[in-house]
């Protein structure tokens, strides 16, 4: 399996033709989400919280991640380097395809849904790294902009240990101008959008372990450094409508998690052993 970079280079992204406009989501007959939740997604850019896993289930997932993290760090990685995990680890593939997560995504995108990304963002106690204000779509070689992130809380996440924060409504403002992050920001990623308050109001996304939120790929979001004595781990799961096209070979990441892919563009990877 090809080893994908976590984020493409600026040169790779600059040469792509991408439709980075928000496309309102929602099906006529949703199974899980209420009409109010779908309206909230379209107007504010996110849905939270969603109850996904029980306490016992998320405890098992946490135990699995703890073991995986110890193996990755022993081989030279860090707490942010477990990316495209569904292509390497069967249990993560199973989470990506879990109907309790896919059902609400399908209420946004319809019957044909692709799961293509999975990345652990694990902030260790006092690790000092933030995630600067950014838009996911800015990093992704996808078009049109019909993709979401499901952020599954592995640990409890709150303001004290640096839960996510959103600028509500910013997803409707198009692709924003960013600057390269500087070293003083200690940014996990490499883009920073300044003066986020001009695009909407700041809201926090506290989640209990086992809960999840969904946010649009154009929603401005980030998280502070974790200065607490508690870890804050989340698994980001990335989904898109099957009519989205992926450049840079990213279609090889794709798994049919609901319905089919009429275009045959997404590779539909099998579960890894």
C-alpha positions as CSV (number, residue, x, y, z in Angstrom):
1,X,0.0,0.0,0.0
2,X,1.3,3.4,-1.0
3,X,2.3,5.6,2.0
4,X,0.4,8.9,1.7
5,X,1.8,12.1,3.1
6,X,-0.4,13.6,5.8
7,X,-0.7,16.9,3.8
8,X,0.3,17.6,0.2
9,X,2.8,20.3,-0.6
10,X,1.7,23.8,-1.6
11,X,3.1,23.3,-5.1
12,X,0.9,20.1,-5.5
13,X,-2.2,22.0,-4.3
14,X,-1.6,25.2,-6.3
15,X,-1.7,23.3,-9.6
16,X,-5.2,21.7,-9.0
17,X,-8.5,23.0,-10.3
18,X,-10.8,22.7,-7.3
19,X,-14.4,23.8,-6.7
20,X,-14.1,25.1,-3.1
21,X,-17.6,26.4,-2.5
22,X,-20.0,25.1,0.1
23,X,-22.7,22.8,-1.3
24,X,-25.7,22.6,1.0
25,X,-26.2,19.1,2.3
26,X,-29.1,16.8,3.3
27,X,-31.4,14.2,2.0
28,X,-35.2,14.4,1.8
29,X,-35.7,11.5,4.2
30,X,-32.9,11.4,6.8
31,X,-32.6,8.2,9.0
32,X,-30.6,9.5,11.9
33,X,-30.3,13.3,11.8
34,X,-33.2,15.6,12.4
35,X,-34.1,18.3,9.9
36,X,-32.9,20.8,12.5
37,X,-29.5,19.1,12.7
38,X,-29.2,19.2,8.9
39,X,-30.2,22.9,8.9
40,X,-27.7,23.6,11.6
41,X,-25.0,21.9,9.5
42,X,-25.8,24.0,6.5
43,X,-26.1,27.3,8.4
44,X,-23.4,26.8,11.1
45,X,-21.1,24.2,9.6
46,X,-21.2,21.4,12.2
47,X,-23.3,19.0,14.2
48,X,-22.4,18.1,17.8
49,X,-22.5,16.1,19.9
50,X,-23.6,12.7,18.4
51,X,-23.7,9.7,20.6
52,X,-21.7,6.9,18.9
53,X,-20.1,4.4,21.2
54,X,-20.9,3.2,24.7
55,X,-18.5,3.6,27.6
56,X,-17.4,0.0,27.3
57,X,-17.0,0.2,23.5
58,X,-14.9,3.4,23.6
59,X,-12.8,1.9,26.4
60,X,-11.9,-1.0,24.1
61,X,-11.1,1.4,21.3
62,X,-8.9,3.4,23.7
63,X,-7.0,0.3,24.8
64,X,-6.4,-0.5,21.1
65,X,-5.1,3.0,20.4
66,X,-2.9,3.0,23.5
67,X,-1.2,-0.2,22.3
68,X,-1.0,1.2,18.7
69,X,0.6,4.4,20.0
70,X,3.2,2.6,22.0
71,X,4.2,0.6,18.9
72,X,4.3,3.7,16.7
73,X,6.4,5.7,19.1
74,X,8.7,2.8,19.7
75,X,9.5,2.8,15.9
76,X,10.2,6.5,15.8
77,X,6.7,8.1,15.3
78,X,4.9,10.5,17.5
79,X,1.3,11.0,18.7
80,X,0.3,12.7,15.5
81,X,1.8,10.4,13.0
82,X,-0.9,7.7,12.8
83,X,-2.5,8.7,9.5
84,X,-4.4,6.9,6.8
85,X,-4.9,4.4,9.6
86,X,-7.7,2.5,7.9
87,X,-5.3,1.4,5.2
88,X,-3.0,-0.3,7.7
89,X,-5.1,-1.3,10.7
90,X,-8.2,-3.5,10.5
91,X,-9.9,-2.1,13.7
92,X,-9.7,1.5,12.3
93,X,-11.1,0.3,9.0
94,X,-14.1,-1.2,11.0
95,X,-14.6,2.1,12.7
96,X,-14.6,4.0,9.4
97,X,-17.3,1.7,8.1
98,X,-19.4,1.5,11.4
99,X,-23.0,2.3,10.5
100,X,-23.5,4.4,13.6
101,X,-21.0,6.9,12.1
102,X,-21.8,6.4,8.4
103,X,-25.6,6.8,8.9
104,X,-25.5,10.5,9.8
105,X,-22.9,11.2,7.1
106,X,-25.3,9.5,4.6
107,X,-28.1,11.8,5.8
108,X,-25.9,14.7,4.6
109,X,-24.5,13.2,1.3
110,X,-27.0,10.6,0.2
111,X,-26.8,6.9,-0.6
112,X,-23.2,6.8,-2.1
113,X,-20.6,7.7,0.5
114,X,-16.8,7.2,0.4
115,X,-14.6,7.0,3.6
116,X,-11.1,8.0,2.6
117,X,-9.3,9.3,5.7
118,X,-8.4,8.4,9.3
119,X,-5.9,10.2,11.4
120,X,-5.3,10.2,15.2
121,X,-4.8,13.6,16.7
122,X,-3.5,12.8,20.1
123,X,-2.4,15.7,22.3
124,X,-0.3,14.4,25.2
125,X,-0.5,16.3,28.5
126,X,1.5,19.5,28.2
127,X,2.7,18.8,24.7
128,X,2.6,22.5,23.7
129,X,1.3,22.0,20.2
130,X,-1.7,23.8,18.8
131,X,-3.7,23.3,15.6
132,X,-3.9,26.8,14.1
133,X,-7.1,28.1,12.5
134,X,-7.5,26.3,9.1
135,X,-10.0,24.8,6.7
136,X,-9.6,21.1,6.0
137,X,-10.6,21.5,2.3
138,X,-7.5,23.8,1.9
139,X,-5.3,20.7,2.5
140,X,-7.2,18.2,0.5
141,X,-6.9,17.5,-3.3
142,X,-10.7,17.0,-3.6
143,X,-13.3,18.7,-5.8
144,X,-16.1,19.6,-5.4
145,X,-16.1,20.6,-1.7
146,X,-18.5,17.9,-0.5
147,X,-16.6,16.4,2.3
148,X,-16.8,16.2,6.1
149,X,-14.7,15.3,9.1
150,X,-16.2,13.1,11.9
151,X,-14.2,13.8,15.0
152,X,-14.5,10.8,17.4
153,X,-13.5,11.5,21.0
154,X,-11.2,8.7,22.3
155,X,-10.7,10.6,25.5
156,X,-13.0,13.3,27.0
157,X,-12.2,16.6,25.3
158,X,-13.0,19.9,26.9
159,X,-11.6,23.4,26.9
160,X,-9.1,22.5,29.6
161,X,-7.4,19.8,27.5
162,X,-7.8,21.6,24.2
163,X,-11.0,20.4,22.5
164,X,-11.7,21.7,19.0
165,X,-13.1,25.1,18.4
166,X,-15.1,26.3,15.4
167,X,-16.0,29.6,13.8
168,X,-19.6,29.0,13.2
169,X,-20.9,29.9,9.7
170,X,-17.4,30.4,8.2
171,X,-17.9,27.4,5.8
172,X,-20.0,29.6,3.6
173,X,-17.3,32.2,3.0
174,X,-15.3,30.1,0.4
175,X,-11.6,29.2,0.5
176,X,-9.8,31.7,2.7
177,X,-6.4,33.3,2.4
178,X,-3.9,31.7,4.7
179,X,-0.2,32.2,5.5
180,X,2.5,29.6,6.3
181,X,2.6,29.0,10.0
182,X,5.7,30.2,11.8
183,X,7.8,28.2,14.2
184,X,6.6,30.2,17.2
185,X,3.0,28.8,16.7
186,X,4.1,25.2,17.4
187,X,1.4,24.2,14.8
188,X,0.7,20.5,14.2
189,X,-0.1,21.5,10.6
190,X,1.4,24.3,8.4
191,X,-1.3,26.8,7.5
192,X,-2.7,29.7,9.6
193,X,-5.7,31.9,9.0
194,X,-5.5,35.1,10.9
195,X,-8.4,37.1,12.4
196,X,-10.9,34.3,12.4
197,X,-13.5,36.3,14.3
198,X,-14.3,38.3,11.1
199,X,-15.9,35.1,9.6
200,X,-18.3,34.2,12.4
201,X,-18.6,33.5,16.1
202,X,-16.3,31.2,18.1
203,X,-17.8,28.0,19.5
204,X,-16.1,25.2,21.4
205,X,-16.7,21.5,20.7
206,X,-16.5,19.6,24.0
207,X,-17.1,15.9,23.6
208,X,-17.2,13.0,26.0
209,X,-15.3,9.9,25.0
210,X,-17.5,7.9,22.6
211,X,-19.2,11.0,21.3
212,X,-18.5,12.6,17.9
213,X,-19.0,15.8,16.0
214,X,-19.3,16.4,12.2
215,X,-17.9,19.5,10.5
216,X,-17.8,20.7,7.0
217,X,-14.5,20.7,5.1
218,X,-14.6,24.5,4.7
219,X,-15.4,25.3,8.4
220,X,-12.7,27.3,10.0
221,X,-11.5,25.4,13.1
222,X,-8.5,24.6,15.3
223,X,-7.5,23.8,18.8
224,X,-5.3,25.2,21.5
225,X,-2.2,23.6,23.1
226,X,-3.1,21.0,25.7
227,X,-1.6,22.5,28.9
228,X,-3.5,20.2,31.2
229,X,-2.3,17.0,32.8
230,X,-4.8,14.9,30.8
231,X,-4.4,13.5,27.3
232,X,-6.8,14.5,24.5
233,X,-7.0,12.0,21.7
234,X,-9.5,12.1,18.8
235,X,-9.8,10.0,15.7
236,X,-10.6,12.1,12.6
237,X,-12.6,10.1,10.0
238,X,-13.0,11.8,6.6
239,X,-15.9,11.2,4.3
240,X,-17.1,12.6,1.0
241,X,-19.9,12.1,-1.5
242,X,-19.0,9.5,-4.2
243,X,-19.2,12.2,-6.9
244,X,-16.1,13.9,-5.5
245,X,-12.9,13.6,-7.5
246,X,-9.6,13.1,-5.8
247,X,-6.3,14.1,-7.4
248,X,-2.7,13.1,-6.4
249,X,-3.8,9.5,-6.2
250,X,-5.9,10.0,-3.1
251,X,-8.7,8.0,-4.7
252,X,-6.6,5.0,-3.7
253,X,-7.5,5.8,0.0
254,X,-11.2,5.4,-0.7
255,X,-13.5,2.8,0.8
256,X,-17.2,2.4,-0.2
257,X,-18.8,2.8,3.2
258,X,-22.4,3.2,1.8
259,X,-23.8,2.4,-1.5
260,X,-21.6,2.4,-4.6
261,X,-19.3,4.6,-6.6
262,X,-21.0,4.9,-10.0
263,X,-17.9,6.6,-11.5
264,X,-15.5,3.8,-10.4
265,X,-13.1,6.6,-9.3
266,X,-12.5,5.4,-5.7
267,X,-10.5,2.2,-5.3
268,X,-12.5,0.6,-2.5
269,X,-9.6,-0.8,-0.5
270,X,-10.2,-4.1,1.3
271,X,-9.9,-4.4,5.1
272,X,-6.2,-4.7,6.0
273,X,-5.1,-7.8,7.9
